[in-house]
Amino acid sequence: MAGLHMTDHAMLRFLERGGGMDVEALRGAIEASLARAHNAARTVSDSDYLVRVDGMTFVVRGAAVTTVLPDDHPGQHAAALRR
């Protein structure tokens, strides 16, 4: 029997509206912390790339972070870039 599933969108809205988290401030802080890596990557190539920070890997496609993976699953990183 399948149970109730809370979507990522609903979870984000709960954190933002019910949990008192300032999601946009968090987004801005993460973007600012990745800006240096992004600018450096773009001087080398226009291809997709990974940024590893504090045990997390940020998958960047173009100018967008498309997902965040834990560092302890390196096989996921290559697969994320192939998608």
BALOBA-1460 file (C-alpha; in Angstrom, 3 decimals):
// residues 83
<rec num="1" residu="m" x="0.000" y="0.000" z="0.000"/>
<rec num="2" residu="a" x="1.453" y="3.322" z="-1.057"/>
<rec num="3" residu="g" x="1.617" y="6.035" z="1.545"/>
<rec num="4" residu="l" x="1.274" y="9.749" z="1.192"/>
<rec num="5" residu="h" x="4.136" y="11.457" z="-0.637"/>
<rec num="6" residu="m" x="5.144" y="15.066" z="-0.016"/>
<rec num="7" residu="t" x="6.604" y="16.625" z="-3.159"/>
<rec num="8" residu="d" x="9.783" y="18.698" z="-3.153"/>
<rec num="9" residu="h" x="7.696" y="21.753" z="-3.985"/>
<rec num="10" residu="a" x="5.409" y="21.190" z="-1.001"/>
<rec num="11" residu="m" x="8.385" y="20.611" z="1.296"/>
<rec num="12" residu="l" x="10.002" y="23.829" z="0.139"/>
<rec num="13" residu="r" x="6.781" y="25.762" z="0.691"/>
<rec num="14" residu="f" x="6.421" y="24.280" z="4.177"/>
<rec num="15" residu="l" x="9.954" y="25.316" z="5.099"/>
<rec num="16" residu="e" x="9.341" y="28.774" z="3.689"/>
<rec num="17" residu="r" x="5.832" y="29.432" z="4.995"/>
<rec num="18" residu="g" x="5.425" y="27.172" z="8.016"/>
<rec num="19" residu="g" x="8.966" y="26.607" z="9.142"/>
<rec num="20" residu="g" x="10.011" y="30.239" z="9.069"/>
<rec num="21" residu="m" x="12.964" y="29.639" z="6.743"/>
<rec num="22" residu="d" x="13.944" y="32.488" z="4.435"/>
<rec num="23" residu="v" x="14.438" y="30.367" z="1.324"/>
<rec num="24" residu="e" x="15.426" y="33.292" z="-0.902"/>
<rec num="25" residu="a" x="18.116" y="34.417" z="1.551"/>
<rec num="26" residu="l" x="19.459" y="30.864" z="1.630"/>
<rec num="27" residu="r" x="19.417" y="30.725" z="-2.185"/>
<rec num="28" residu="g" x="21.349" y="34.007" z="-2.335"/>
<rec num="29" residu="a" x="23.931" y="32.781" z="0.160"/>
<rec num="30" residu="i" x="24.510" y="29.559" z="-1.784"/>
<rec num="31" residu="e" x="24.743" y="31.434" z="-5.107"/>
<rec num="32" residu="a" x="27.260" y="33.847" z="-3.595"/>
<rec num="33" residu="s" x="29.381" y="31.011" z="-2.222"/>
<rec num="34" residu="l" x="29.427" y="29.267" z="-5.627"/>
<rec num="35" residu="a" x="30.077" y="32.424" z="-7.697"/>
<rec num="36" residu="r" x="33.882" y="32.193" z="-7.552"/>
<rec num="37" residu="a" x="33.880" y="28.538" z="-8.656"/>
<rec num="38" residu="h" x="31.401" y="29.323" z="-11.434"/>
<rec num="39" residu="n" x="33.457" y="32.237" z="-12.751"/>
<rec num="40" residu="a" x="36.636" y="30.138" z="-12.665"/>
<rec num="41" residu="a" x="34.933" y="27.235" z="-14.465"/>
<rec num="42" residu="r" x="33.654" y="29.536" z="-17.191"/>
<rec num="43" residu="t" x="37.163" y="30.835" z="-17.939"/>
<rec num="44" residu="v" x="38.137" y="27.256" z="-18.806"/>
<rec num="45" residu="s" x="35.057" y="25.872" z="-20.571"/>
<rec num="46" residu="d" x="31.340" y="26.273" z="-21.258"/>
<rec num="47" residu="s" x="30.610" y="22.646" z="-20.348"/>
<rec num="48" residu="d" x="28.718" y="21.383" z="-17.306"/>
<rec num="49" residu="y" x="30.735" y="20.908" z="-14.133"/>
<rec num="50" residu="l" x="30.665" y="19.898" z="-10.458"/>
<rec num="51" residu="v" x="31.525" y="21.964" z="-7.388"/>
<rec num="52" residu="r" x="32.372" y="20.082" z="-4.196"/>
<rec num="53" residu="v" x="31.859" y="22.050" z="-0.984"/>
<rec num="54" residu="d" x="31.497" y="20.867" z="2.615"/>
<rec num="55" residu="g" x="30.589" y="17.279" z="1.795"/>
<rec num="56" residu="m" x="28.133" y="18.194" z="-0.963"/>
<rec num="57" residu="t" x="28.495" y="18.220" z="-4.747"/>
<rec num="58" residu="f" x="26.627" y="20.866" z="-6.735"/>
<rec num="59" residu="v" x="25.867" y="19.886" z="-10.353"/>
<rec num="60" residu="v" x="25.961" y="22.938" z="-12.631"/>
<rec num="61" residu="r" x="24.485" y="22.963" z="-16.140"/>
<rec num="62" residu="g" x="24.966" y="26.221" z="-17.992"/>
<rec num="63" residu="a" x="24.314" y="28.877" z="-15.364"/>
<rec num="64" residu="a" x="21.991" y="26.779" z="-13.161"/>
<rec num="65" residu="v" x="22.629" y="24.462" z="-10.233"/>
<rec num="66" residu="t" x="20.404" y="21.539" z="-11.189"/>
<rec num="67" residu="t" x="20.932" y="19.223" z="-8.212"/>
<rec num="68" residu="v" x="22.980" y="18.699" z="-5.086"/>
<rec num="69" residu="l" x="24.428" y="15.294" z="-4.212"/>
<rec num="70" residu="p" x="26.244" y="13.960" z="-1.160"/>
<rec num="71" residu="d" x="29.991" y="13.450" z="-1.690"/>
<rec num="72" residu="d" x="29.807" y="9.887" z="-0.367"/>
<rec num="73" residu="h" x="28.142" y="8.632" z="-3.576"/>
<rec num="74" residu="p" x="30.695" y="9.472" z="-6.312"/>
<rec num="75" residu="g" x="29.020" y="7.248" z="-8.906"/>
<rec num="76" residu="q" x="26.028" y="9.583" z="-8.883"/>
<rec num="77" residu="h" x="28.182" y="12.527" z="-9.919"/>
<rec num="78" residu="a" x="29.135" y="11.246" z="-13.347"/>
<rec num="79" residu="a" x="25.594" y="10.040" z="-13.941"/>
<rec num="80" residu="a" x="24.203" y="13.469" z="-13.030"/>
<rec num="81" residu="l" x="26.400" y="15.131" z="-15.643"/>
<rec num="82" residu="r" x="25.290" y="12.652" z="-18.336"/>
<rec num="83" residu="r" x="21.576" y="13.390" z="-17.806"/>
